Amino acid sequence: MASKPNVRRPRQGASVHSIGIKDKLNAWAQQHQLVAVETLIRLLTKPLGSIMTWLVIAISLTLPGAMWMTLDNLSQLSDRFQASGSMSVYLQMKLPDNDAQTLLKNINGMDGVASTRYISAAEALAEFRQSSGLGEALDLLPDNPLPGVIVVEPELSLPQSDVLALSAALAKDRRVSDVELDTAWLDRLHALLALSERVVWVMGALLALAIVLVVGNTIRLSIANRVDEIRVTKLVGATNAWVRRPFLYTGLWFGMVGGIVSWILLAIGWLLVSGPVEDLARLYGSDFELQPLGAGAALVLLLGAMLLGWIGSWWSVFRHLHQIEP
Amino acid sequence: MSMVRFDGVGKQYPGGKEALSNVSFGLDYGEFAFLTGHSGAGKSTLLKLMLQMERPTRGKVFVDGDCVNTMKSSLVPFLRRKVGVVFQNHQLLFDRTVFDNVALPLLIAGYQPAEATRRVRAALDSVGLLGYEGRNPIELSGGEQQRVGIARAVVNKPSLLLADEPTGNLDPELSEEIMNLFLRFQKVGVTVLIATHDIALVERMGHRRLILDHGALHDSPAQPSFTADRTEDDYGL
């Protein structure tokens, strides 16, 4: 260095060095890669400082994730119910009992009918007398005001359209006055599911906010720990983007690790619960199986977690980094 | 055009303390000058103005033709890459090796690793610390740490080298060694400005002196070695 001649031309001399655009782009990409790998290694090799953050993120993701999984399973189950609405077939008033028995046999012989139950007019009246407490008033009536009823349970596998066709066919019978599909409970279930889904969304949004705050706070601490480094790098010409980069990547990795831990928690939860659920389903004569989190939902969970981690670190970096000047 | 030009620069800190008042001077490309004055005379402030670590309350500061005090903050990093700075407390990072400390400006400027390694070794060689790459700066003596700081300041081949009390903690022999190092950088075309209160050393070296006294600047042209008058005594040194 010392052997070079004295250079005094303006804007020249030892200071002039140039790097081409292509080299700059390459260097930029390399720098990203380097920072990404470096921050990830830093996070994984020193887990003690950040393990709490991972767990908080993982739990915040697991709660809505588990609720989502439950709802997903319930709605799949209710889709099956949709095809199996039982129906009440009201008979003509004063239909002779043997006609009713013949009709019962006919219905039992129909395709798609799983079971039937005949409630004669007399049985219906007795039941009503007991449950309504209007016994004395009923005694005053000259005739039984209630018709006989056949409750028809279609097969579970019967599609909705066939159930509707069955009810229409039964309504045409001259011995039948009316057919009523019993779907009120199904409507209630759907309404309940929709409500629960809304609750999951609200909870998910609150927990997402929690993740942003937790990551933001962790990044704030790590900025505070590296104030000297930030000052020195700014002093030797680091741009704000350069200083921000490792923190943003750290936030991204926090989200990713939290997401993966959350996958593990959800898988453990599924393993613990799926056995008993299937036993329970078997008792109800169902072959229902608890489905784990689907690949799509798992990916959304992971990417969402990374996005939240990134947002958290942005928020923190924007609030604190510009205060650190050399 | 000069490397550095101050036009009627004043700096008043919040609270009323006037650090600099109406300071005007210029440094030519490749010039070597000392900045002296009692402590609190405004030496550090003057250096900070050139890096936009502070902004003047009056006047203008030019570095390499660009007005520093009106410069957009997005351009400041590129200004700082042109200027090497050496501090009394050398501002080294103790969580990494000597190599990584010196390589930091190159990493920021986006050098390829091979080129960066070459330059770091050249910079360490120029301050006599080749072979120290893997050491942690905390293991080094004060003089060695100061030289690591200098290597970091020159590794990116800046056109302007500023030093704030670079020999503050060093014994006279080491101080002279460090000053000779700065002279060698000047010989390859770097403009050098050194703030120091080591008057004996400044007089021995006999270069141009900018003397700050309570915020006002007096320019003293290059003196032949050993014959400088002792004007500094008047300023409480």
HADDOCK unambig.tbl for C-alpha pairs under 7 A between the chains (distance, minus, plus):
assign (segid A and resid 2 and name CA) (segid B and resid 184 and name CA) 5.64 0.50 0.50
assign (segid A and resid 2 and name CA) (segid B and resid 187 and name CA) 6.84 0.50 0.50
assign (segid A and resid 2 and name CA) (segid B and resid 188 and name CA) 6.47 0.50 0.50
assign (segid A and resid 4 and name CA) (segid B and resid 188 and name CA) 5.77 0.50 0.50
assign (segid A and resid 5 and name CA) (segid B and resid 188 and name CA) 6.06 0.50 0.50
assign (segid A and resid 6 and name CA) (segid B and resid 187 and name CA) 5.07 0.50 0.50
assign (segid A and resid 6 and name CA) (segid B and resid 188 and name CA) 4.95 0.50 0.50
assign (segid A and resid 6 and name CA) (segid B and resid 189 and name CA) 5.52 0.50 0.50
assign (segid A and resid 7 and name CA) (segid B and resid 188 and name CA) 6.11 0.50 0.50
assign (segid A and resid 7 and name CA) (segid B and resid 189 and name CA) 4.66 0.50 0.50
assign (segid A and resid 8 and name CA) (segid B and resid 29 and name CA) 5.88 0.50 0.50
assign (segid A and resid 8 and name CA) (segid B and resid 30 and name CA) 5.52 0.50 0.50
assign (segid A and resid 8 and name CA) (segid B and resid 189 and name CA) 5.88 0.50 0.50
assign (segid A and resid 10 and name CA) (segid B and resid 29 and name CA) 6.03 0.50 0.50
assign (segid A and resid 13 and name CA) (segid B and resid 189 and name CA) 5.50 0.50 0.50
assign (segid A and resid 14 and name CA) (segid B and resid 157 and name CA) 5.99 0.50 0.50
assign (segid A and resid 14 and name CA) (segid B and resid 159 and name CA) 6.62 0.50 0.50
assign (segid A and resid 14 and name CA) (segid B and resid 188 and name CA) 6.35 0.50 0.50
assign (segid A and resid 14 and name CA) (segid B and resid 189 and name CA) 5.88 0.50 0.50
assign (segid A and resid 14 and name CA) (segid B and resid 190 and name CA) 6.59 0.50 0.50
assign (segid A and resid 15 and name CA) (segid B and resid 157 and name CA) 5.15 0.50 0.50
assign (segid A and resid 15 and name CA) (segid B and resid 158 and name CA) 4.99 0.50 0.50
assign (segid A and resid 15 and name CA) (segid B and resid 159 and name CA) 4.41 0.50 0.50
assign (segid A and resid 24 and name CA) (segid B and resid 110 and name CA) 6.43 0.50 0.50
assign (segid A and resid 27 and name CA) (segid B and resid 110 and name CA) 5.20 0.50 0.50
assign (segid A and resid 27 and name CA) (segid B and resid 111 and name CA) 6.68 0.50 0.50
assign (segid A and resid 27 and name CA) (segid B and resid 112 and name CA) 6.63 0.50 0.50
assign (segid A and resid 28 and name CA) (segid B and resid 110 and name CA) 6.73 0.50 0.50
assign (segid A and resid 229 and name CA) (segid B and resid 93 and name CA) 6.61 0.50 0.50
assign (segid A and resid 232 and name CA) (segid B and resid 91 and name CA) 6.71 0.50 0.50
assign (segid A and resid 234 and name CA) (segid B and resid 77 and name CA) 6.98 0.50 0.50
assign (segid A and resid 235 and name CA) (segid B and resid 80 and name CA) 6.55 0.50 0.50
assign (segid A and resid 236 and name CA) (segid B and resid 80 and name CA) 5.84 0.50 0.50
assign (segid A and resid 236 and name CA) (segid B and resid 81 and name CA) 5.96 0.50 0.50
assign (segid A and resid 236 and name CA) (segid B and resid 105 and name CA) 5.58 0.50 0.50
assign (segid A and resid 237 and name CA) (segid B and resid 77 and name CA) 4.05 0.50 0.50
assign (segid A and resid 237 and name CA) (segid B and resid 78 and name CA) 5.99 0.50 0.50
assign (segid A and resid 237 and name CA) (segid B and resid 80 and name CA) 4.77 0.50 0.50
assign (segid A and resid 237 and name CA) (segid B and resid 81 and name CA) 4.85 0.50 0.50
assign (segid A and resid 237 and name CA) (segid B and resid 105 and name CA) 6.91 0.50 0.50
assign (segid A and resid 237 and name CA) (segid B and resid 108 and name CA) 6.97 0.50 0.50
assign (segid A and resid 238 and name CA) (segid B and resid 77 and name CA) 5.62 0.50 0.50
assign (segid A and resid 238 and name CA) (segid B and resid 108 and name CA) 5.67 0.50 0.50
assign (segid A and resid 239 and name CA) (segid B and resid 77 and name CA) 5.45 0.50 0.50
assign (segid A and resid 326 and name CA) (segid B and resid 53 and name CA) 6.22 0.50 0.50
